[in-house]
Amino acid sequence: MKVQNISNQNFKAIPLAQVKIKGISEPYKLFGVTVHDSSFLQKLVSSINLKNLMPNLTKEEYEAWEHFFKRAAERGSSQEGKTIIESYNDKFCGILNYTELPNGFYVNHVVTVPDKESHRVPCAGQILFNELFYRLIGSKNAKKIELQAYKQSPFSPISKYLKLGFYPSGGSGCVELMRIFINSIKETLEKQKEFILRISIADKSEETLDYIL
């Protein structure tokens, strides 16, 4: 779904990186959310109808997906933790919010959305975690990343985290606590280099994206 000029909000995100995926011509971009983005994120969530974009999921899957999408946007709006947003061919396709801890990062929410009906953006989640992994190895004291995978979420998130190098470390009937440590993160980054080309943007000046995203 393309979101254009949402009530002329002054959306000024920080450009982080341009990303290319092997075999895909469309460009990906990553941005860091700033204090100016609250209204934009709220209107972004209300403008995207997940049921229309991805039919045939269960009621529980839609409820979980919508809940985590709203919570990710709320955290980004409140500047609680740090938030990364992702675009694919200049269309919003993902958001990740995390908190920095004394010895690592905790992923609060990570959500991807289709760019059009029944089309999940290739590698959208991989790209968000690729950025997060680079941030961790560039941090002085961070050694691990933790998150909670909700079993009722659509698209089998636990299996995807396992492929990224996370491992289960406890939980409950509906939630799996998962961790990955720095050595495994470095191994995953080496594997991702085979198909992800990440070009960091040196100029971190805020960009107004109302008419682009």
N, C-alpha and C positions, 0 to 999 in steps of 0.2 A: 504494500500500500504506500503510495506517495503522499506525503503530507506537505502541502505548499502554503506558505504565508499564513500560519495559524494566528489569526487576529492581530497580525503585524507585531507579534511579540519580538522583543529584542534579544534573540537567542545568540549568545556569544560564547561558543564552545572553544576549547583549546585544541587545535589540530595536533595529533600525536604521531600518527604514522599513516602511510599509504601501504596497502598490502595487495600482492598479486598471488593468485593461486594457480598452480601449474595446470594448464589445460583449460583455464577459464579466462576469457578476455575482459569481462566486466571488472571494474576496479572496486576495491574495498577501501574504506577509510575509517580511522578511529579518532575519537574526540574525547577530551576530558571535560566533564560538566563543570560549569562555574556557578557562582552565586546568582547569575542573571537568568538562570534557566528554569526556575520553578514553574512558572505559568506554562511555558512551552511543554515541559514534560507531562504536566497534568492534562493538557489538551491533547497531547500526543496519544496518551492512553485512551482517552475518551473517543478519539477519532478512529481507532483500530478495532474492528469487529473480528475477533478471533474465530468465531463460529463460521462467519462468511469466508474467511481466508482458508480455513482448514476444516471442511465438513467431516462428519462421520466419526468424531471422537465421542467418548462417553461423557455423560453429565459431570462425573467426578473429575475427569481430565480437564474439561473446560473450566470448571470451578478452580482447580488448582492452578492452571495456567494463568487465568485472569487475576487470581489473588496475588501470585508472585510478580506478575507484570506491574500491577498497581503498587505493590510494596517496593519494588525496585525503583519506580519513578518517585515515590514518596521519599525514599531515602536520598535519592539524587536531588530532589527539590529542597530537602532540609539540610543538605550538605552533611548528612550523617555518614561518615566514612568517605570513600572516594568512589566516583562513578565514571565508568567508561561507556560511551555509546558507539555503535557501529553502523556504518551504512554500506549498502551494496548497490552499485550503479546509482548512487545518490538517493537511495531509498533506505529509510531506517529499517534495520533488521536485527538489532540486538542491544542489550544493556547488561552491564555487570557492575555490581556494587560490592565493595569489600572494605574491611576495617583493618588497619595496621595494629598489630599486637607487638609486645616487646620482643618476641622471638619468631614472628611470622605474620601471615595474613589470614584473615577469616572471611570467606566469601559469604556475604549475606544473601544475595540473590543474583542469579544469572538467568536471563530469559532471551530467547531468540523468537522472531516472528517471521512468517512468510512475507515475501515481497509481492506476491500475487496469489490468487486462489490455487490451493493445493500444491504450492511450490515452496518447499523449504530451502532456504538459501544455503548452498553448499559451503561447508566448513565454517559457518557463522560462529558456532560455539568454539571451535578450535582456535579461531583467530582471537577471540576475546581472551582465552586462556593463554595463548601465545604471548600476548601483551602482558598479562599478569605474571607469567613466568619470567619474562625479561625484567620486569620490575623487581621481582624477588631476588634474582641473582645480582641485581645492581644495588640491593639494599645491604647495609653494613651488617645488621644483626639478624635479619630474617632467615630462617632455616626451614620453614615448612608452611604449607597451606592447608587449612581445614575448611570443610563445608558439611552441610547436612543435605543429603539427597532424599527427596520425598518420593516414596515408591508409587504414589498415585499420580505423579506428574506424567504428562504424555511423553512419548518418544524414548522411553527406557533410559532415563538419565544415568542410572547406576552403571549400566554397561558402557556408556560413553566416558564416564569418569575413570572406569577401570582401564580403558584404552589409553587414556591420558597419563596413566601411571599412579592414580590414586588407589588406595586400598581400604577396605572396610575396617573400622575399628570400634564397632559397637553401635548401639542405637536401640530402636523400639520397633513395634509392629509396623509403623508407617514411615519411619525415618531411619536412614542409615548414615551414621557419622563416618566421614571419609577423610583421609590425610594423604599428603604427598610431601616427601622431604627433598632437600635441595639436590642430592645426587640423582634422584629419579627425575627431578625437574630438568636437570641438565641433559639427561638421556633423552627425554621427550623433545626438548628443543632441537637436539641433533637430528632426531627423526623428522621433526616438522620442517627442518631446513630443506628436506627433499622436495617439498611441494608448497611451502609458504615462503614467499619473498617479502620481507618486512623492511620498509624504508622509513627510518625515523625522520620526522620533520624537525629541522633545526629551528625554524622561526616559530616560536610558541605564541605569537601574537593572537589575541582573540579574534575569531572570525564570526561574522554575522551570517547565519545559515538559514534564516527564515525562507529565503527564496531558492535555496538549493536542496535542502533535505525534505 
